Amino acid sequence: LSAQPARVLGRCLRFASATGVPTSATEPAFGTLAPCSEGCVHGIVHAVLLSQLPRLSATEPGYQLVPIENVFTYDGKRLDGVVAYMMRERLQMQAPSRRYAGLVYCQAFASLSVAYAEQLSCELGQLGIHDLSCEDESFLPLAVLPSSESSYSIRAGHWQGFGSLQVLALGMISASL
């Protein structure tokens, strides 16, 4: 099984809601990939067993697996056959919760290019989310929050490497969201 950092040219990380994605007042938006003329998204490409795909997809309501091109590892190797979970319906762009933004930012800072994490911090600042501190704040995945803090179940799965299909995690995480 493998997992490797990579970047996707011509796609950017956006925060949005869409039909079928379990958002709420507490969690108003989640990450997705969107075409962009300039820029790229960074993430971890995981090998995933095809037998795990139905279970994984069940954890991503409102998302679909989409083939993506122009994926390159940090050492410049082109990766073919990569797919990513992307929101299915028309996106309504909006800021995510501080919890989700912090989870994404802190994982990017720990696992991806520092320059990308800094860029992500600037983008989150434009959405009104400032001064995220990976050391002083605890940005827990929904799966570990008390049930009173989350009105829906675990949003996870494709962030964990299983082996055989290449799945890009949206620039961020290796724990359940």
Phi, psi and chi 1 to 4 in degrees:
 res  aa     phi    psi   chi1   chi2   chi3   chi4
   1 LEU       -  148.2  -57.4 -178.8      -      -
   2 SER  -138.9  157.7   67.4      -      -      -
   3 ALA  -149.4  130.6      -      -      -      -
   4 GLN  -145.2  142.0   56.8 -170.1  -38.2      -
   5 PRO   -68.3  144.9   10.0  -10.2      -      -
   6 ALA  -153.7  169.8      -      -      -      -
   7 ARG  -130.6  151.2   57.5 -168.8  169.4   87.2
   8 VAL  -119.6  113.7 -178.1      -      -      -
   9 LEU   -74.8  140.2  -55.8  177.6      -      -
  10 GLY    81.6    5.9      -      -      -      -
  11 ARG  -128.6  142.5  -62.4  -85.4 -179.3  172.2
  12 CYS  -127.6  151.6  -68.2      -      -      -
  13 LEU   -76.1  128.2  176.1   62.3      -      -
  14 ARG  -128.4  152.3  -62.0  -68.2 -177.8 -114.5
  15 PHE  -107.7  129.5  -62.6   99.3      -      -
  16 ALA  -159.0  173.3      -      -      -      -
  17 SER  -123.4  161.5   60.8      -      -      -
  18 ALA  -159.8  161.3      -      -      -      -
  19 THR   -53.8  131.1  -56.4      -      -      -
  20 GLY    90.0  -13.9      -      -      -      -
  21 VAL   -87.6  125.3  176.8      -      -      -
  22 PRO   -74.7   75.1   29.8  -35.1      -      -
  23 THR   -92.0  168.0   56.0      -      -      -
  24 SER  -155.7  179.2   66.7      -      -      -
  25 ALA   -62.3  -34.4      -      -      -      -
  26 THR   -76.4  -37.4  -56.0      -      -      -
  27 GLU  -124.0   79.6  -64.7  -69.1  -16.9      -
  28 PRO   -76.4  -16.2   26.8  -33.3      -      -
  29 ALA  -156.6  155.1      -      -      -      -
  30 PHE  -132.5  174.2  -68.7  105.0      -      -
  31 GLY   -82.7  148.3      -      -      -      -
  32 THR  -152.0  167.0 -166.9      -      -      -
  33 LEU   -98.7  142.1  -60.9 -179.2      -      -
  34 ALA  -137.6  147.2      -      -      -      -
  35 PRO   -60.7  143.9  -17.6   28.3      -      -
  36 CYS  -147.2  143.0   60.1      -      -      -
  37 SER   -74.6  -32.7   58.3      -      -      -
  38 GLU  -126.7  139.2  -66.3 -176.2   22.7      -
  39 GLY   109.8 -176.2      -      -      -      -
  40 CYS  -161.2  167.3   62.2      -      -      -
  41 VAL  -114.0  144.9   64.7      -      -      -
  42 HIS  -107.4  151.0  -69.2 -135.1      -      -
  43 GLY  -167.3 -174.6      -      -      -      -
  44 ILE  -110.6  125.4  -55.6  -66.6      -      -
  45 VAL   -92.1  119.2  176.0      -      -      -
  46 HIS  -106.1  142.1  -65.6  -83.1      -      -
  47 ALA   -83.0  131.8      -      -      -      -
  48 VAL  -129.6  131.2  176.6      -      -      -
  49 LEU   -64.3  134.4  -69.3  171.9      -      -
  50 LEU   -57.8  -32.8  -67.8  174.9      -      -
  51 SER   -65.3  -21.6   63.2      -      -      -
  52 GLN   -88.8  -11.4  -66.4  -66.7  -37.4      -
  53 LEU   -59.3  -45.4 -149.3   49.6      -      -
  54 PRO   -60.1  -40.4  -25.1   34.9      -      -
  55 ARG   -65.1  -41.8 -176.3  172.5  163.3 -148.2
  56 LEU   -63.1  -49.2 -126.0   46.1      -      -
  57 SER   -61.8  -32.5  -66.4      -      -      -
  58 ALA   -64.8  -23.0      -      -      -      -
  59 THR   -86.1   -1.1   69.1      -      -      -
  60 GLU  -122.7   59.8  -62.3  -60.4  -33.2      -
  61 PRO   -60.9  136.9   21.0  -29.8      -      -
  62 GLY    86.3   -2.4      -      -      -      -
  63 TYR  -112.6  157.1  -74.2   76.4      -      -
  64 GLN  -136.7  154.2   63.3 -175.0   -9.5      -
  65 LEU   -78.9  128.6  -85.0  176.5      -      -
  66 VAL  -128.4  130.7  176.5      -      -      -
  67 PRO   -64.4  139.3  -14.3   24.5      -      -
  68 ILE  -127.6  145.9   53.6  173.7      -      -
  69 GLU  -111.4  176.7  -61.6  177.6   -1.0      -
  70 ASN    58.9   45.5  -61.2  -44.1      -      -
  71 VAL  -102.1  127.1 -179.1      -      -      -
  72 PHE  -132.0  136.3  -63.4   89.1      -      -
  73 THR   -69.3  167.4   62.9      -      -      -
  74 TYR   -63.7  -22.5  -82.7    7.3      -      -
  75 ASP   -92.8   11.0   63.1    6.0      -      -
  76 GLY    93.8   -1.0      -      -      -      -
  77 LYS   -75.1  130.0  178.6 -176.2  170.5 -164.8
  78 ARG   -76.0  134.9 -178.5 -175.8 -159.0   97.8
  79 LEU  -109.6  125.3  -61.8  176.8      -      -
  80 ASP  -103.7  157.9  -65.3  -45.0      -      -
  81 GLY    74.3   24.1      -      -      -      -
  82 VAL   -88.5  139.9  178.0      -      -      -
  83 VAL  -124.2  159.7  -63.8      -      -      -
  84 ALA  -142.0  148.5      -      -      -      -
  85 TYR   -77.3  123.5  -77.7   94.2      -      -
  86 MET  -131.3  147.4  -64.1  169.8   50.7      -
  87 MET   -59.2  140.5  -70.4 -177.5 -173.1      -
  88 ARG   -79.6  -46.5  -68.0  176.6 -152.4 -122.0
  89 GLU   -95.2 -179.4  -57.2  -66.5  -32.9      -
  90 ARG   -53.3  133.7  -88.7 -174.9 -108.0  146.2
  91 LEU   -87.8  141.1  -55.0  179.9      -      -
  92 GLN  -112.4  102.7 -178.5  177.1  -16.6      -
  93 MET   -67.7  135.0  -58.3  -61.6 -175.2      -
  94 GLN  -165.8  165.9   54.9 -167.9   32.7      -
  95 ALA   -72.0  143.2      -      -      -      -
  96 PRO   -80.6  175.9   32.8  -36.5      -      -
  97 SER   -68.9  159.9   68.0      -      -      -
  98 ARG   -61.5  -38.7 -176.5  171.8 -177.6   83.5
  99 ARG   -57.9  -51.3 -178.5 -153.9   66.6   83.6
 100 TYR   -67.7  -43.0 -175.8   77.0      -      -
 101 ALA   -59.0  -44.2      -      -      -      -
 102 GLY   -65.1  -40.0      -      -      -      -
 103 LEU   -61.3  -46.5 -164.4   59.7      -      -
 104 VAL   -64.4  -49.8  171.1      -      -      -
 105 TYR   -61.8  -48.8  169.1   73.3      -      -
 106 CYS   -65.7  -36.0  -68.6      -      -      -
 107 GLN   -69.9  -39.5 -170.9   60.9   44.3      -
 108 ALA   -61.1  -43.9      -      -      -      -
 109 PHE   -62.3  -38.0 -171.0   77.7      -      -
 110 ALA   -79.6  -30.5      -      -      -      -
 111 SER  -116.5  -16.6  -57.0      -      -      -
 112 LEU  -120.7 -175.9  -58.5  172.7      -      -
 113 SER   -57.9  134.4  155.1      -      -      -
 114 VAL   -60.9  -38.3  171.6      -      -      -
 115 ALA   -61.6  -38.5      -      -      -      -
 116 TYR   -67.3  -42.5  178.9   72.3      -      -
 117 ALA   -60.9  -39.6      -      -      -      -
 118 GLU   -65.7  -40.9  -70.0  170.6   -5.5      -
 119 GLN   -61.7  -43.4  173.1 -169.5  -29.0      -
 120 LEU   -61.0  -40.3 -178.2   57.2      -      -
 121 SER   -60.5  -42.0  177.5      -      -      -
 122 CYS   -64.0  -43.3  -71.3      -      -      -
 123 GLU   -63.9  -40.4  -68.7  173.4   12.4      -
 124 LEU   -66.1  -36.0  -70.2  166.7      -      -
 125 GLY   -61.0  -38.2      -      -      -      -
 126 GLN   -66.0  -22.3  -68.9  172.7   -7.3      -
 127 LEU   -91.7    4.3  -65.5  172.6      -      -
 128 GLY    92.0   11.2      -      -      -      -
 129 ILE  -108.9  107.6  -59.4  170.1      -      -
 130 HIS  -118.4  159.8  -57.7  -78.9      -      -
 131 ASP    55.3   45.2  -56.7  -41.1      -      -
 132 LEU   -69.6  132.4  -66.3  169.0      -      -
 133 SER  -122.9  109.0  173.5      -      -      -
 134 CYS   -68.5  -22.8  -57.4      -      -      -
 135 GLU   -87.8  -35.2  -63.7  166.3    0.2      -
 136 ASP   -99.1  -16.4  -62.7  -28.4      -      -
 137 GLU  -116.1  152.1  -65.2  177.7   80.8      -
 138 SER  -110.0  107.6  179.8      -      -      -
 139 PHE  -100.0   90.4  -59.5  110.2      -      -
 140 LEU   -85.7  144.2  -62.4  174.4      -      -
 141 PRO   -64.0  152.5  -21.1   32.2      -      -
 142 LEU   -56.0  -33.3  -72.4  176.7      -      -
 143 ALA   -61.4  -22.5      -      -      -      -
 144 VAL  -108.3   -0.2  -62.8      -      -      -
 145 LEU   -77.0  148.8  -69.6  176.1      -      -
 146 PRO   -57.0  146.3  -18.8   27.8      -      -
 147 SER   -59.0  -25.1   60.1      -      -      -
 148 SER   -68.7  -20.3   62.9      -      -      -
 149 GLU   -91.3   -6.0  -66.9 -175.0   40.9      -
 150 SER  -139.1  125.6  173.7      -      -      -
 151 SER   -92.1    3.8   60.4      -      -      -
 152 TYR  -140.0  167.1   37.6   94.4      -      -
 153 SER   -82.4 -168.8   60.3      -      -      -
 154 ILE   -57.6  129.4  -60.3  171.4      -      -
 155 ARG  -107.2   97.0  -87.3 -172.2   44.3   75.2
 156 ALA  -150.8 -147.8      -      -      -      -
 157 GLY    94.6  -77.6      -      -      -      -
 158 HIS   -69.6   -1.7   73.3  -80.3      -      -
 159 TRP   -84.0  -10.6  -46.7  114.8      -      -
 160 GLN  -106.7  131.7  -58.3  169.1   -5.6      -
 161 GLY   -73.1  130.8      -      -      -      -
 162 PHE  -121.9  -36.9  -67.3  106.2      -      -
 163 GLY   124.1  128.0      -      -      -      -
 164 SER   115.6  -38.8  157.3      -      -      -
 165 LEU  -104.2  140.1  177.3   66.6      -      -
 166 GLN   -90.0  116.7  -65.8 -175.1   93.4      -
 167 VAL  -119.2  127.1  178.4      -      -      -
 168 LEU   -87.0  123.5  175.0   76.0      -      -
 169 ALA   -82.1  133.6      -      -      -      -
 170 LEU   -57.4   64.0  -62.7  178.5      -      -
 171 GLY    64.3   28.4      -      -      -      -
 172 MET  -154.2  -55.0   45.9 -144.2 -179.9      -
 173 ILE  -130.4  149.4 -151.0  104.6      -      -
 174 SER  -127.4   28.6   50.9      -      -      -
 175 ALA  -141.8  163.3      -      -      -      -
 176 SER   -67.7  144.2   45.7      -      -      -
 177 LEU   -90.5      -  -66.3  176.5      -      -
